[in-house]
Amino acid sequence: MSITDFLTDLFNPDLAFLPKALAIAVMSSIVCGVVGCYVVLRGMAFIGDAVAHAVFPGVAVAFVLQGSLVLGGAVAGVATALLIAIFSQNRRVKEDSIIGVFLVGAFALGIVIISQAPGYAGSLQQFLFGSITGIPDRDLYVVGGTGLVILGLVLALHKEFVSVCLDREMSRAMGLPVFWLDIVLYVLVTLAVVISLQTIGTILVLALLITPAAAARLLTDRLGVMMLLAPTIGGTSALVGLYLSWSYDTPVGGTIVLATTTVFLAAWLLAPRHGLLTTRWRRANEQGPADLTRPAPPPDLAHSPDPSPAVR
């Protein structure tokens, strides 16, 4: 399918779900790209995975009760984030163990709840892998409003988040409320995950948080530039992924994730300063060709690791 045909379908009244899916995919990708920068800086990808699974029981309850999926997922995700933060204060059990307990517990609870709904198999597939059909108009406003709230909090607490991500002990010494900043960051991750569920699904939503931010981390050493590149990569990947999905009839969530992964692999190989191929090419140019016309200098026997008996 050509780009012209895709644009024609976007404005086709009989395909009203397509522009809705595009809007939600791009908005959620942008928000996840911004929040994901903190996730990558702090090395909390496992927390993002836990939150992505923790929203499942809330979404399942909302589906059974025919309520708002965004609201149900947000309540469950925030509750799980609070429990993780509280239980992690006990240093007897490490944070990753606490996250693992609540990750599988919340996901199992969601499976039990959704199994009680009619059409169990189809509903479960929709939550796990996303779906671009049947997106109500109110979700556009919910996702847009929630995204603005997230970006507003990020703008207001940016310096504090960066300080906690880089050095928690120094942040405590400076008098920052590290515990409450953790709570706010967990909540922001939860909200970013929830607004992405319908197009990406529970299993793949972590990619929107991690992959664009990781690619941006390879492309720049400046945090400000990274926080501009990550949502740009995420939003562009959502657009390209939806176009490819619509053209070749592939799952939209998986196609978007593959688009972001392609960008990451390209950055890993070709990033100006940190790319694998770029680094090797630069080192080869710095060393230069060997000068075979000059004799090699004599070995420094005084510093030889295994001097001969005569030298001893």
N, C-alpha and C positions, 0 to 999 in steps of 0.2 A: 504494500500500500504506500502510495506517495504521501508526502507531507500535505499536499493540497487536498487529497481525499480525507486525510485525518482531520484537517481543519473543517472540511465540509461536514463531517460527522459530528464534530463538536457543536456546530450550530444547527444540527438537525433536531427539530422538536420531538421526533420519535425516539431519539437517543438522549433524553434529558439527563439520564444518570451519568453519562460520560463526562460532561463538564463539571458535574458535582464531584465525581471521583477525582478528576484532575485538580480541582481546587483544594480538596481535602488532602490529597497526596502531596501537593506542593507546600501547602501551609504546614502540615505536620512535619514534612522533611526539613523545612527551614527551622522550625522550633526545635526539633530533635538535634539539628546540626549545632545550634547555639548551646543548648544544654549539654550536648555530648562533649563539648570542649572541656568542661569541668570534669566530666566522667573520665576522659582520657588523661587529663593532667593528674588527677588523683589516683588513677589506676583502679577505678571502682567498677570495672566492666561486669564483675560478678554481681554487684549490687543492682546494676541495671537489668541484668538477666532475671534476678529474683523479683524485682518490681514488675517486670514484664509478665511473669507468671502469676504474681500475686493479684493482679487485677482480674484474673480469670473468674474467680468465684463471684465477685461483684457483678461482672458482666453477665455471668450465668443467671444470677438472681434477677437482674434487671430484665433479661430476656424472658425468663419464666413468668415474671409479673407484668411483662409488656411495658416496662418503664424505659427510662433513658439509659442507654448503654454507657454513655460517657460518665454520667453521674454515678452509676453503680460501680463501674471500674475505678473511678476516682476514690470513692469511699473505701473500697477494699484495698486499693493500693496505698492510700495514706495510712490506713490502720496497720497494714503490714510494715510499712516504713517506720512507723512509731514503735512497733514491737521490736523490730530489728535494732533500732537505735537504743531502746531501753535495755534489752537483753545484752547488747554488746558492751554495756558498761561493766558487766561482770567479766573481769579479765581471766577468770578461770577457764572459760571457753572462748576461743578466738572468734573474731567477727565473721570469718568465712564459714565457720561451722554453724553459727547462728543463722546466717543467710541461707545456707543449704537446707537447714531444718524447715524454715518458713517457706522456702521456694517450693519444695516438693509437697509440703503440707497444704499450702494454698492451692496449688495446681490440682492436687488430688481432690480437695474439697470442691473445686469448680467442676471437675469431671462428674462427681457424684450428683451435684445439683443439676447440671445440664442434662444428665441422663434421665431425669424425671420429666423432661419437657417432650412434647410430641415432636416427631421428626428429629430424634436425637442425633443420628449419624450426620445428617446434613447440617444441623446447627453446630455441631462440634467442628466439622470441617471449615465452616465459615469463620469461627473464632480462631482456629489454629492458623489458617492460611490466608484469611482476609477475603473480601468480596467487594466488587465495585458496583454490584446491583442492589437496588432497594435502599439507597441512601436517602433518608428524608431531608426535606429542606431545612428543618430546624437544626440538623447536625452541622450545616454550613455555618450557622450563626454561633453555635456552641463551640465549634472548633476555632473559628475566628476570634471569638471573645476570649476563650481560654488561652489561645496563643498570645494575644495582646497582654493578658495578665502575666503570663510566664515571662515574656520579653521585658515587661515593666519591672518585675522583681529582679530579673537578671541585671538590668541597668542600674537599679537602686543598690544592689548588694554585690556588684561585681568585684570591688576591691577586697571585700571580706571573703568572698568565695575563693578568690585567687590565693589569698594569704593562707586560708585553711587547707587548700589543695596542695600548696607547696611545702608548708611547714606547720603542722598542727601544734607542736609544743611551743614554737615561737608565737603563734597566734594566741595561745593561752596566756603566755607571759605578757603579751600586749593588752590583755584584758578583753579579748574578743570572746563572745559566747559561742564557743565551738560546738557544744551540744545542740544548741538551737539552730545554728547555721547548718549543721548536718541534717536536722529535721527539715528545714526549708528546702535544702538541696534534694533530699529524698522526695519531698512532695512535688518539686518541679520535675524531677525525673518521672515520677508517677503520672503527672498530668500530660507530659510530653508523650509518654507511652500510650495513654488512654486515647488521645486524639488521633493516634496512628493505627489503631487496631483494625478499623474497618477496611482499609486498603492493603495493609501489610499482614495483619494477623499476629497472634501472640508469639508464635515461634520465631518469626523473622523480624519483629519490630526492633530487636536489639541492634540489628545492622544499621538502622537509621541513626541510632545514638552513637555508635562506635566508628563505623567505617568512614563516613565523611570527615569526622573530626581527626581520625588517625591519618587520613590522606592529607588533610590540611597541616597536620603536625610535621609531616615529611616535607612539605613545600615551603615552610617558613619557620623562622626562629622567633618571630614576634607574635605575642598573644593576640594583640588587636587584629592583626592581619589574619591570624588563624580563625578568629571568631567571625570574620567576614567570609573567608574561604569555605569553611565547613557548611554553613547554610546554603551557600551558592552551589557547592557540589551536591548537597542533598536535594535541593530544589530542582536543579538541572537533571539529576539522575531520575527523579520522580517523573519529570516530563518525558525524558527519553524512554524510561522504562514503560510508561503507560502507552506511548506511541508504538513501541515494539510489541508490547503485549496485545494491543488492539490489532496490529498488522498481522501478527503470526499466530494469534489465538493461543497465547501462553498465559500462565497464571500471572496476574499483575504484580502481586507481592514479590514472588520469586524473581520476576524480570527486573523490577526496581532494585532489588538487592544485588542482582548480578551486574547491573549498571554501576552501582556504587563500588562494588568490588573491582570492576575493571578500572575505575579511576584510581583506586588505591594501588593496584598492581602497577599501573603506569607511573604513579608518583614514587613508588618504591624503587622502580628501575631508573626513572629519568628525572627525579627531583633535582633542581639546580645545585644544591649543596649536599644533600643526604641521599641521593639516588645511588643505587648500586653501580650501574654502568657509568654514571657521571663521575662518581668518586674514583673508580678505577681509571677512567680516561684522564682525569686531572692528575692523578699520581703518576701515570705513565709519562705525561708531558713534563711534570716537574723533574723527574729523574733524568729525562733526555736520553738520547742514544749513547751507548758506551763508546769511549774514545780508545780505539785499538792501537793507535800510533804511539801512545805513551806507555812506557814500561810500567808494570805493576810495582808498587812500593814493596820493599822487603818486609817480611812479617816481623811484628814486634814481639820478640821472644820473651821479653821481660813480662809481658802481659798475656803470654800464651797460657791457655788453661791446662796444657799438658806438656811442659817443657821436657826437652830431652835430658838424659843423664849428664851429658857434657855441660849443659847450662846449669844444672843443679850443682 
